[in-house]
Amino acid sequence: MTKRALISVSDKNGILEFAKELVALGYEVLSTGGTKKLLQDNNVPVTAVDEVTKFPEILDGRVKTLNPMIHGGLLGKFDEPSHVAQMEEHGIEPIEIVCVNLYPFVETISKPDVTWDDAIENIDIGGPTMLRSAAKNHAYVTVIVDANDYEAVLAELKEDGQTTLATRQRLAAKVFRHTAAYDSYISNHLTAAIGEEFPENLTVTYELKQNLRYGENPHQKAAFYQKRLGSDFSIAYATQLHGKELSYNNIQDANAALQIVKEFDLPAAVAVKHMNPCGVGTGETIEAAFAKAYEADPTSIFGGIIALNKEVDAATAAQLSGIFLEIIIAPSFTEEALNILTAKKNIRLMTIDFSQAKQDDFNVVSVEGGLLVQEPDRSGFKDADIQVVTDREPTEEEWAALKLGWAVVKHVKSNAIVVTDAHMTLGVGAGQMNRVGAAKIAFEQAGEKANGAALASDAFFPMGDTVEAAAKAGIKAIIQPGGSIKDQESIDAANKAGIAMVFTGVRHFKH
């Protein structure tokens, strides 16, 4: 019986060498289209699939391998007498090796000008069908979808004349992962194209970026996956220039820092610890911005993650190098800055394209037994329904402080209170069970600097106690959503203390 291998790939990487080795091992190679031409042009013996099917390619190549002569060879059990008899009756020969990868659908839809028709024509039908047939019949058939597996398969064939069942099982599982991901890209693209927001089934595909040493704690295993068609402005697509591998907690904190720093157009620096900002500063230069971020909380910044939205120069690098930091993320570093910072062996230096600062269409969070899916919180100061509800309006300096506080507070774990001046955070109260508790933490951190400062709250005040505490701390302006049935109590307390208070009509809970 002739040993047969079917090869039809869009990714030609390594395929020529693989096919030559199979021929040397006595395999007849079947192929179609561009793969067949490549093999012929390089003097590799090849049999056209239509010679086996006795039926030409039709419908502009849409139908090539969808034929019993092919799928009988893929699905027949080689040692089942009834299968063997039927195959012999119809002149079907077994196919022992299948090497197929699929039309470049993802690459097609990644083009900014892709049309519906372009996407549809790049949906592979025959390829996934062959892969699924071969993978189902892995007891007999070796199926390969990844060029990285060529070498291992050839090694086993040369050693024993066949692959092991364990290898065929591993490759079959890989095939079904591959076709499942391929179908998910198709379904998600078409679903988005027709404007369906929350379909009855949601399949989310991520690709392994790296295995991590451990998760949040050393006893937890972890890995980092990236969304292939996700936002380029993400830690998954950052370039690491220097330092150790990222840890699970590094990735979480770095993501939090990026989400905050992209809120600013002016030079800005953000320091994050445990996914909350411990210092945010803005300035005329990135050096001045970082100085403010450091001044905001010189204690908590130790061991933190820093995100900056402008190129890091030598002066800023000199400041950064004087502190123990885990990660510094920026659009770029000058050569002088890199020379200064790379002297520190372990610090991670990363760059990211800030021109691509956008968010994914949806945030996905896992819970036990399910997923929560929601739109990202894209609302900013410009989107708010700003109303001054007190007798006194904010001064120009207070408006600047309120805007900064409103940009930061939506990224702080709720209940959240942020105290700011016009250029930096002064105190951050995060993740408390009541709003007064969050305020007390923020006031304690701000200390005397709270006098004359602004306060931002992620949600409304259920009663006037937070405003009263703010007045005692010296706060002069407040920004909050409003909407409590006791709003008037807070307004009265603000008026009594001479505080200017602004309602936004927008809540920024972050759990």
C-alpha positions in Angstrom: 0.0 0.0 0.0 1.3 3.4 -1.0 1.9 5.8 2.0 0.3 9.1 1.3 0.6 12.6 2.7 -1.7 15.5 1.9 -0.1 18.9 2.0 -1.9 22.2 1.5 -0.7 25.2 3.3 -1.0 29.0 3.2 2.0 29.4 5.5 4.9 28.0 3.4 7.4 28.3 6.1 9.5 25.0 6.3 7.1 23.1 4.0 9.5 22.5 1.2 12.0 20.8 3.4 9.2 18.8 5.2 7.9 17.5 1.9 11.3 16.5 0.6 11.9 14.5 3.8 8.5 12.8 3.4 9.3 11.8 -0.2 12.6 10.4 1.0 10.7 8.3 3.5 8.6 6.9 0.7 5.5 9.0 0.8 3.4 10.1 -2.1 2.6 13.7 -1.6 -0.8 15.0 -2.7 -1.3 18.7 -3.0 -3.3 21.6 -4.5 -2.9 25.2 -5.7 0.0 27.2 -4.6 1.5 24.5 -2.5 1.5 22.1 -5.4 3.2 24.7 -7.6 5.9 25.4 -5.0 6.7 21.7 -4.7 6.8 21.3 -8.5 9.0 24.3 -9.0 11.4 22.8 -6.6 11.4 19.3 -8.2 9.5 17.6 -5.4 7.3 14.8 -6.8 3.7 15.7 -6.2 0.3 14.4 -7.2 -2.5 16.8 -7.8 -5.6 16.2 -5.7 -7.8 16.3 -8.8 -5.8 13.3 -10.1 -7.0 11.4 -7.0 -10.6 12.7 -7.0 -11.0 12.5 -10.8 -12.9 15.8 -10.4 -11.5 19.2 -11.3 -11.3 22.2 -8.9 -14.5 24.2 -9.4 -16.2 27.4 -8.3 -13.0 29.4 -8.4 -11.3 27.0 -6.2 -14.0 26.8 -3.5 -14.3 23.1 -4.1 -11.1 21.1 -4.3 -10.8 18.6 -1.5 -14.5 18.1 -0.6 -14.6 14.7 -2.1 -15.1 11.1 -0.9 -11.8 10.1 -2.4 -10.1 12.5 0.0 -12.3 12.2 3.1 -12.6 8.5 2.7 -8.9 8.3 2.9 -8.8 10.5 6.0 -11.7 9.0 7.9 -11.3 5.3 7.1 -10.1 3.0 10.0 -7.1 1.3 8.5 -7.7 -2.0 10.5 -11.5 -2.1 10.4 -12.4 -4.9 7.9 -15.7 -3.2 6.8 -13.9 0.2 6.3 -11.0 -1.5 4.4 -13.5 -3.4 2.1 -15.5 -0.2 1.3 -12.3 1.7 0.6 -11.1 -1.0 -1.7 -14.5 -1.2 -3.4 -14.3 2.5 -4.3 -10.6 2.7 -5.0 -9.9 4.9 -2.0 -6.4 4.8 -0.5 -5.6 5.8 3.0 -3.9 9.2 3.8 -1.6 8.8 6.7 -0.3 12.3 7.1 -2.2 15.6 6.7 -0.3 18.9 6.8 -2.7 21.8 6.4 -3.0 25.4 7.5 -5.7 27.8 6.7 -6.6 30.8 4.6 -5.2 34.0 6.3 -8.6 35.1 7.6 -7.2 37.0 10.6 -4.6 38.8 8.4 -7.4 39.8 6.0 -9.7 41.3 8.6 -6.7 43.1 10.2 -6.5 45.4 7.1 -8.2 48.7 7.8 -10.1 48.7 4.5 -11.3 45.1 4.6 -14.7 44.6 3.0 -17.4 42.1 3.9 -16.7 40.2 0.6 -13.0 40.1 1.2 -13.6 38.6 4.6 -16.0 36.0 3.3 -13.7 34.9 0.5 -11.0 34.3 3.1 -13.1 31.8 5.1 -11.5 28.4 4.6 -13.9 25.5 4.2 -11.9 22.6 2.8 -9.0 23.2 5.1 -10.8 23.0 8.4 -12.8 20.0 7.1 -9.7 18.1 6.3 -8.1 19.0 9.6 -11.2 17.9 11.5 -11.5 14.6 9.6 -7.8 13.8 10.1 -7.9 14.8 13.8 -11.0 12.7 14.5 -9.2 9.7 12.9 -5.9 10.4 14.8 -5.8 6.7 15.8 -4.5 6.3 12.3 -3.7 9.7 10.8 -1.0 12.2 11.8 -2.3 15.7 11.4 -0.1 18.8 11.5 -1.3 22.4 11.6 1.9 24.1 12.9 5.3 24.2 11.2 6.9 23.9 14.6 5.8 20.3 14.7 7.5 19.2 11.4 10.8 18.3 13.0 9.3 16.1 15.8 7.1 14.2 13.3 9.9 13.6 11.0 12.1 12.3 13.9 9.5 9.7 14.8 8.9 8.6 11.3 12.7 8.1 10.8 13.0 6.3 14.1 10.0 3.9 13.9 8.4 4.4 10.5 5.3 5.9 12.2 4.4 8.4 14.8 3.3 7.4 18.3 -0.3 7.5 19.4 0.7 10.0 22.1 2.0 12.3 19.4 -1.1 11.9 17.2 -3.3 12.6 20.2 -1.3 15.8 21.0 -1.5 17.0 17.4 -5.2 16.2 17.1 -6.0 18.3 20.2 -3.9 21.1 18.8 -5.9 20.9 15.5 -9.2 21.3 17.3 -7.9 24.2 19.3 -6.7 25.8 16.0 -10.0 25.3 14.1 -12.0 26.5 17.2 -9.9 29.7 17.3 -10.3 30.1 13.5 -14.0 29.8 13.7 -14.1 32.2 16.7 -12.3 34.9 14.7 -14.8 34.5 11.9 -17.9 34.5 14.1 -16.6 37.5 16.1 -15.8 39.5 13.0 -19.1 38.9 11.4 -21.0 39.5 14.6 -19.3 42.9 15.0 -19.8 43.7 11.4 -23.6 43.4 11.7 -23.6 45.3 15.1 -24.7 42.4 17.3 -23.4 43.5 20.8 -24.2 40.6 23.1 -24.7 37.4 21.0 -26.3 34.2 22.4 -22.8 32.6 22.4 -19.5 34.3 23.0 -16.3 32.6 22.1 -13.1 34.5 23.0 -9.7 33.5 21.6 -6.4 34.3 23.1 -2.9 33.2 22.1 -0.2 32.1 24.6 2.4 34.9 24.9 4.4 33.4 27.8 4.3 31.0 30.7 4.8 32.9 34.0 6.9 31.8 36.9 3.8 31.8 39.1 0.6 33.8 39.6 -0.4 36.3 42.3 1.4 34.0 44.8 4.1 31.4 44.4 1.8 28.4 44.9 -0.4 29.5 41.9 0.4 28.5 38.3 -0.1 31.2 35.6 0.4 32.1 32.0 -0.1 35.3 29.9 -2.3 35.2 26.8 -2.8 38.0 24.3 -5.7 38.9 22.2 -4.5 38.8 18.6 -6.9 41.4 17.4 -6.9 43.4 20.6 -5.7 46.9 21.3 -2.1 47.5 20.3 -2.0 49.9 23.3 -1.6 47.1 25.8 1.0 45.5 27.9 0.5 42.4 25.7 2.0 44.3 22.7 4.6 46.3 24.6 8.3 45.9 23.7 10.6 45.0 26.6 14.0 46.5 26.2 15.6 45.4 29.4 15.1 43.5 32.6 13.6 40.3 34.0 10.5 38.6 32.7 7.2 40.1 33.8 5.3 38.5 36.6 1.6 38.1 36.9 1.3 41.0 39.3 3.6 43.2 37.1 1.3 42.7 34.2 -1.8 43.6 36.2 -0.1 46.7 37.6 1.4 47.8 34.3 -2.1 47.5 32.6 -3.6 49.7 35.3 -0.8 52.3 34.9 -1.3 52.4 31.1 -5.1 52.9 31.4 -4.5 55.9 33.7 -1.7 57.6 31.8 -3.5 57.6 28.5 -6.1 59.9 30.1 -3.6 62.8 29.7 -2.4 64.9 26.8 0.0 67.0 28.8 3.2 65.3 30.0 2.1 62.9 32.7 3.6 60.3 35.0 1.7 57.6 36.9 2.9 55.4 39.7 0.9 52.3 40.5 0.9 49.8 43.3 -1.5 46.9 43.5 -3.5 48.2 40.6 -4.2 51.6 42.3 -2.4 54.8 41.5 -0.2 56.0 44.4 1.0 59.1 42.5 -0.1 60.9 39.4 1.7 64.1 38.2 1.5 66.4 35.2 3.9 69.2 34.1 5.4 71.1 31.2 8.0 68.4 30.8 8.0 64.7 31.6 10.8 65.3 34.2 8.5 67.8 36.0 5.5 65.4 35.7 7.5 62.5 37.3 8.7 64.8 40.1 5.1 65.5 40.9 4.1 61.8 40.8 7.0 61.0 43.2 6.2 63.9 45.5 2.6 62.6 45.7 3.6 59.5 47.6 7.4 58.9 48.0 6.7 55.9 50.3 4.3 53.9 48.2 6.2 54.4 44.9 8.9 52.1 46.2 8.7 48.9 44.1 6.0 50.4 41.9 5.2 50.5 38.2 5.7 53.8 36.4 4.0 54.8 33.1 5.0 58.0 31.3 3.3 59.4 28.2 6.4 61.1 26.7 9.9 60.1 25.9 12.1 59.5 28.9 15.2 61.8 28.7 18.4 61.7 30.7 17.1 64.1 33.4 14.0 62.0 34.0 16.0 58.8 33.9 18.3 60.1 36.6 15.3 60.7 38.9 13.9 57.2 38.1 17.2 55.5 38.7 17.3 56.7 42.3 14.3 54.7 43.3 13.6 50.9 43.3 11.1 50.4 40.6 9.7 47.2 39.0 8.8 48.6 35.5 9.0 51.8 33.5 6.8 52.1 30.5 7.1 55.0 28.0 6.7 55.7 24.3 10.5 55.7 24.0 13.8 56.3 25.8 16.7 58.5 24.7 20.0 56.7 24.3 21.3 58.6 27.4 18.3 57.5 29.4 18.8 53.9 28.5 22.4 54.0 29.5 21.4 55.3 32.9 18.5 52.9 33.5 20.0 49.7 32.1 22.7 50.0 34.7 20.1 48.5 37.0 20.0 44.9 36.1 16.5 43.8 37.0 14.3 46.8 36.1 12.0 46.2 33.2 12.0 48.9 30.6 9.2 48.8 28.1 8.0 50.8 25.2 4.5 51.1 23.7 3.0 53.0 20.8 1.0 55.8 22.4 -0.4 56.8 19.0 -2.5 53.6 19.3 -4.0 54.5 22.7 -7.4 52.9 22.3 -9.4 50.4 24.2 -10.9 47.0 23.2 -14.6 47.0 22.4 -15.4 45.1 25.5 -13.8 44.2 28.9 -14.0 40.6 29.9 -13.7 39.5 33.5 -13.9 35.9 34.7 -16.0 34.8 37.6 -16.5 31.3 39.0 -18.4 29.5 36.2 -18.8 32.4 33.8 -17.7 35.7 32.3 -18.8 39.3 32.8 -18.6 41.4 29.6 -19.0 45.1 29.5 -18.0 48.2 27.5 -14.9 49.9 28.9 -15.5 53.1 30.9 -14.6 55.6 28.2 -16.4 58.6 29.8 -14.2 61.5 30.6 -14.7 65.1 31.8 -15.7 66.2 28.3 -18.5 63.6 28.3 -19.9 64.6 31.7 -23.0 66.8 32.2 -21.2 69.4 34.3 -23.3 71.3 36.7 -22.1 73.6 39.4 -24.6 73.0 42.2 -23.2 75.3 44.9 -23.3 79.0 45.5 -19.6 79.3 44.7 -18.1 78.3 41.4 -14.6 76.7 41.1 -11.7 79.0 40.4 -9.5 78.4 37.3 -7.0 76.6 39.5 -9.7 74.5 41.1 -11.1 73.5 37.7 -7.7 72.2 36.7 -7.5 70.2 39.9 -11.1 68.8 39.5 -10.3 67.7 36.0 -7.2 65.9 37.1 -9.1 64.2 40.0 -11.9 63.1 37.7 -9.4 61.6 35.2 -7.8 59.6 38.0 -10.7 58.5 40.3 -12.3 56.3 37.7 -9.2 54.1 37.8 -9.2 53.7 41.6 -10.9 50.7 43.2 -14.2 51.7 44.7 -15.1 53.2 47.0 -12.7 55.8 45.8 -11.7 59.3 46.8 -8.9 61.3 45.2 -7.5 64.6 46.5 -5.6 66.7 44.0 -4.2 70.1 43.2 -3.9 71.3 39.6 -0.8 69.2 38.9 -0.7 66.1 41.0 -2.6 63.7 43.3 -2.2 64.5 47.0 -4.1 61.6 48.5 -5.8 58.4 47.3 -8.4 56.5 49.3 -9.1 53.2 47.5 -11.3 50.1 47.9 -13.0 51.0 51.1 -16.3 49.7 52.3 -17.7 53.2 52.9 -17.0 56.5 51.3 -16.1 58.4 54.5 -13.4 55.7 55.1 -11.9 56.3 51.7 -12.0 60.0 52.3 -10.2 59.7 55.6 -7.4 57.7 54.0 -7.0 60.3 51.2 -7.0 63.2 53.7 -4.5 61.5 56.0 -2.1 61.0 53.0 -2.6 64.5 51.7 -2.0 66.0 55.2 -1.7 69.8 55.2 -1.7 69.8 51.4 -5.4 69.0 51.5 -6.0 72.6 52.5 -7.2 74.4 49.4 -7.2 71.2 47.3 -9.9 69.5 45.3 -11.6 66.2 45.9 -13.0 63.7 43.4 -15.4 60.9 44.3 -16.2 58.0 42.0 -19.8 57.8 43.1 -22.3 60.1 44.8 -22.4 60.9 48.5 -25.3 59.1 50.2 -25.3 61.8 52.9 -23.4 65.0 53.8 -20.8 63.4 56.1 -18.1 63.2 53.4 -18.5 66.9 52.6 -18.3 67.7 56.2 -15.0 65.7 56.6 -13.7 67.4 53.4 -14.4 70.8 54.9 -12.5 69.9 58.1 -9.5 68.8 55.9 -9.6 72.2 54.1 -10.9 71.0 50.7 -12.2 73.9 48.5 -13.7 72.1 45.5 -15.5 68.7 45.0 -16.4 66.8 41.8 -18.9 63.9 42.2 -21.6 62.3 40.1 -24.6 63.5 42.2 -27.9 61.6 42.1 -28.4 60.7 45.8 -31.8 61.4 47.4 -29.8 63.3 50.0 -27.9 65.5 47.4 -29.3 68.6 49.0 -27.7 67.7 52.3 -24.3 67.6 50.7 -24.9 70.8 48.8 -25.9 72.6 52.0 -22.8 71.3 53.7 -20.6 72.5 50.8 -22.3 76.0 50.8 -21.8 76.2 54.6 -18.1 75.5 54.2 -17.6 77.7 51.1 -16.8 74.7 49.0 -17.5 74.7 45.2 -19.1 71.5 44.2 -19.6 70.1 40.7 -22.0 67.3 39.6 -21.1 65.2 36.5 -24.1 62.9 36.2 -21.6 60.0 35.6 -20.6 57.3 38.1 -17.1 55.6 37.9 -17.4 52.5 40.1 -14.4 50.2 39.6 -14.6 46.8 41.3 
